[in-house]
Amino acid sequence: MWRDRELAIVNADGTDLRFVDDGASDPYFFGAAWSPHGGRIAYRRPLSTTTSGSARPDGTNRQRLTRGKRSEEIGPIHWSRDGQTILYTHIVERGD
């Protein structure tokens, strides 16, 4: 997550900053995770309701994975070793 909590990737030397999804948000910085082989990133993306999604590192081929409530926090996210399934926790504030 970068500056305004937009999802971005950058080379290890700090060059070539690329945004994956400027709609991603994660105030606690644990709602994003690389797939085991580096081909996808799963992350939290709030819209009218909270959702989680995944995308390729260049931001293409975005897919919505879940739909939740606005007050829901997602993370941490864990990929299975084969990259076929995702395990995540979520917390919903009381009253929702």
Secondary structure, 3 states (H helix, E strand, C coil): CECCCEEEECCCCCCCCEEEECCCCCCCCCCEEECCCCCCEEEEEECCCEEEEEECCCCCCCEEEEECCCCEEEEEEEECCCCCCEEEEEEECCCC
